[in-house]
Amino acid sequence: MAFREINAKMIEATVAPGQRLFSQRGAMLAYRGEVSFTPNTAGGQGGIMSMIGRRVADEDTPLMTVEGNGTVLFGHGGHHIQVIRLTGDTLYVEADRLLAFEGSLQQGTMFLGSQGGVMGMVRGQVSGQGLFTTTLKGQGAVAVMAHGGVIEIPITPQRPVHVDPQAYVAHHGDVRNKLSTALGWRDMVGRGSGEAFQLELSGSGAVYVQASEEKL
């Protein structure tokens, strides 16, 4: 199974017998062959899969399990799509940015603790319990959505990367993240109210950044 980028906003997935993938509800644009789309509430991952499904759709509706023999075109909302190929490491990504991913990947969630609380404030989703981020680990491909295209920025121990949290899409590798407040930062770049958050990522890996501060 593989994802092929048709253009900046569409991908084609090849589905083979005995394999499966998961997609966001409503992401299927067209398909050829004998392919089935089934609502997924547990998916072999128990409550975790159900949680991810609800977050993706922003309501109590599941992801879709895609199986069969054929090809499927995926896209959603005219968003730009970035295909990320994992080779054994872990991808950290917000669930609502997931378009589709291969069933070979192990799915989970990570609690970001107090950092999540700050991120929740930034995203307008204040929660006393912080923020859960989706994790995908193993060998396989993930298609994520973004506004205005995505760039991959390497993170090295000698060169940490600072990102506007609204432009953050995902990251992978042995990376530590820290949110801090920078007074006057937005005024310096001509936007905002004089107070902003910066997300600092350090360690070894890469971060994916979109060319926009617009939320999905």
C-alpha positions as CSV (number, residue, x, y, z in Angstrom):
1,M,0.0,0.0,0.0
2,A,1.3,3.5,-0.8
3,F,0.2,7.1,-1.0
4,R,0.9,9.0,-4.2
5,E,0.6,12.7,-4.4
6,I,-1.6,13.7,-7.3
7,N,-1.3,17.4,-6.7
8,A,-0.9,19.7,-3.6
9,K,-4.4,18.9,-2.4
10,M,-5.1,15.3,-3.5
11,I,-3.4,11.9,-2.9
12,E,-4.1,8.5,-4.3
13,A,-3.9,5.4,-2.0
14,T,-3.4,1.9,-3.3
15,V,-5.4,-0.6,-1.3
16,A,-4.5,-4.3,-1.5
17,P,-6.2,-7.4,-0.1
18,G,-5.2,-8.1,3.5
19,Q,-4.2,-4.6,4.2
20,R,-6.1,-1.6,5.4
21,L,-5.8,2.1,6.0
22,F,-7.7,4.7,8.1
23,S,-9.1,7.9,6.7
24,Q,-10.9,10.9,8.1
25,R,-14.6,10.8,7.6
26,G,-15.6,12.5,4.4
27,A,-12.1,12.5,2.9
28,M,-12.8,10.0,0.1
29,L,-13.2,11.8,-3.2
30,A,-13.4,8.8,-5.6
31,Y,-12.3,5.2,-5.9
32,R,-11.8,2.4,-8.4
33,G,-12.0,-1.3,-7.7
34,E,-13.7,-3.3,-4.9
35,V,-13.1,-1.0,-1.9
36,S,-15.1,-0.8,1.3
37,F,-15.4,2.1,3.8
38,T,-16.5,1.1,7.3
39,P,-17.0,3.4,10.4
40,N,-14.3,2.5,12.9
41,T,-15.0,2.8,16.7
42,A,-12.4,0.5,18.1
43,G,-10.2,-0.8,15.2
44,G,-8.1,-3.1,17.4
45,Q,-6.8,-0.2,19.4
46,G,-9.7,-0.1,21.9
47,G,-10.8,3.2,23.3
48,I,-7.7,4.9,21.8
49,M,-9.0,4.5,18.2
50,S,-12.4,5.7,19.2
51,M,-10.9,8.8,20.9
52,I,-8.9,9.6,17.7
53,G,-11.9,9.1,15.6
54,R,-14.0,11.6,17.6
55,R,-11.2,14.2,17.6
56,V,-10.7,13.9,13.8
57,A,-14.4,14.5,13.1
58,D,-14.7,17.0,16.0
59,E,-17.8,15.0,17.1
60,D,-18.8,11.5,18.1
61,T,-18.2,10.0,14.7
62,P,-15.4,7.5,13.9
63,L,-12.6,7.3,11.4
64,M,-13.2,5.1,8.4
65,T,-11.5,1.8,7.9
66,V,-10.6,1.4,4.2
67,E,-10.1,-2.2,2.8
68,G,-10.3,-4.1,-0.4
69,N,-8.5,-4.1,-3.8
70,G,-8.3,-0.8,-5.7
71,T,-7.3,2.8,-5.5
72,V,-8.8,5.7,-3.6
73,L,-8.5,9.5,-4.1
74,F,-8.4,11.4,-0.8
75,G,-8.7,15.2,-0.1
76,H,-10.6,17.3,2.3
77,G,-11.7,20.9,2.4
78,G,-9.2,22.1,-0.2
79,H,-6.4,21.8,2.3
80,H,-2.8,21.2,1.3
81,I,-1.6,17.6,1.9
82,Q,1.8,16.5,3.1
83,V,2.7,12.8,3.0
84,I,5.1,11.8,5.7
85,R,6.8,8.4,5.5
86,L,7.8,6.8,8.8
87,T,10.7,4.3,9.1
88,G,10.3,3.1,12.6
89,D,10.1,6.4,14.5
90,T,7.1,8.2,16.1
91,L,5.1,11.0,14.6
92,Y,3.3,13.5,16.9
93,V,0.4,15.2,15.2
94,E,-2.9,16.8,16.1
95,A,-5.7,14.4,15.3
96,D,-7.7,16.9,13.3
97,R,-4.8,17.2,10.8
98,L,-4.9,13.5,9.9
99,L,-6.2,12.8,6.4
100,A,-5.3,9.2,6.1
101,F,-2.7,6.7,7.4
102,E,-1.6,3.1,6.8
103,G,-3.0,0.4,9.1
104,S,0.6,-0.9,9.7
105,L,1.2,2.1,12.0
106,Q,0.6,1.8,15.8
107,Q,-1.7,4.4,17.0
108,G,-1.8,6.1,20.4
109,T,-2.1,9.3,22.3
110,M,0.3,11.3,24.4
111,F,-0.7,13.7,27.3
112,L,1.3,16.9,27.0
113,G,0.6,17.9,30.6
114,S,1.0,21.5,31.5
115,Q,2.4,22.2,28.1
116,G,-0.9,21.1,26.7
117,G,-2.7,23.6,28.9
118,V,-0.7,26.4,27.3
119,M,-1.2,25.0,23.8
120,G,-4.9,24.8,24.5
121,M,-4.9,28.5,25.4
122,V,-3.2,29.2,22.1
123,R,-5.7,27.1,20.1
124,G,-8.6,28.6,22.0
125,Q,-9.3,25.2,23.6
126,V,-8.6,25.9,27.3
127,S,-8.7,22.7,29.3
128,G,-7.6,22.0,32.9
129,Q,-6.5,18.6,31.8
130,G,-4.2,19.8,29.1
131,L,-3.9,18.5,25.5
132,F,-3.7,15.0,24.1
133,T,-1.7,14.6,20.9
134,T,-2.0,11.7,18.5
135,T,1.1,9.4,18.0
136,L,1.7,7.1,15.0
137,K,4.7,4.8,15.2
138,G,6.3,2.2,12.9
139,Q,6.8,1.7,9.2
140,G,4.2,3.4,6.9
141,A,2.9,6.6,5.4
142,V,0.8,9.3,7.0
143,A,-1.1,12.1,5.0
144,V,-1.6,15.3,7.0
145,M,-3.5,18.4,6.2
146,A,-2.3,22.0,6.4
147,H,-3.0,25.5,5.1
148,G,-0.7,26.9,2.3
149,G,1.7,24.0,2.1
150,V,4.2,22.5,4.5
151,I,8.0,22.7,5.0
152,E,10.1,20.2,6.9
153,I,12.7,21.8,9.2
154,P,15.5,19.7,10.7
155,I,16.0,19.8,14.4
156,T,19.5,19.2,15.8
157,P,21.0,19.4,19.3
158,Q,23.0,22.4,18.2
159,R,20.1,24.1,16.4
160,P,16.7,24.1,18.2
161,V,13.8,25.4,16.2
162,H,11.2,28.0,17.3
163,V,7.8,27.8,15.8
164,D,4.6,29.8,16.0
165,P,2.2,27.2,17.6
166,Q,-0.5,28.1,15.1
167,A,1.8,27.2,12.2
168,Y,2.9,23.9,13.8
169,V,1.7,20.7,12.1
170,A,3.6,17.8,13.4
171,H,7.1,16.6,14.5
172,H,9.0,13.3,14.7
173,G,12.2,12.1,16.4
174,D,13.7,12.5,19.8
175,V,12.4,16.0,20.3
176,R,11.5,18.0,23.4
177,N,9.0,20.8,23.2
178,K,8.6,23.9,25.4
179,L,6.1,26.7,25.1
180,S,7.1,30.2,26.2
181,T,5.6,33.7,26.1
182,A,7.4,36.3,24.1
183,L,6.1,39.8,24.9
184,G,6.1,42.1,21.9
185,W,7.0,39.4,19.5
186,R,3.9,39.8,17.3
187,D,4.3,43.6,17.3
188,M,7.8,43.2,16.0
189,V,6.5,41.3,13.0
190,G,3.4,43.5,12.6
191,R,0.7,41.2,13.8
192,G,-1.3,40.6,16.9
193,S,-1.7,42.1,20.4
194,G,1.8,42.4,21.7
195,E,1.9,38.9,23.4
196,A,2.6,35.6,21.7
197,F,3.6,32.1,22.3
198,Q,6.7,30.4,20.8
199,L,7.1,26.7,20.6
200,E,10.7,25.6,21.0
201,L,11.7,22.2,19.8
202,S,15.1,20.8,20.6
203,G,16.8,17.4,20.2
204,S,17.1,15.4,17.0
205,G,14.3,15.1,14.5
206,A,12.2,17.3,12.3
207,V,9.2,19.6,12.6
208,Y,6.6,20.3,9.9
209,V,5.4,23.9,9.6
210,Q,2.5,25.2,7.5
211,A,2.6,28.5,5.6
212,S,-0.3,30.0,7.5
213,E,-1.5,30.6,11.1
214,E,-5.0,29.6,10.2
215,K,-6.5,26.6,12.1
216,L,-8.2,23.7,10.3
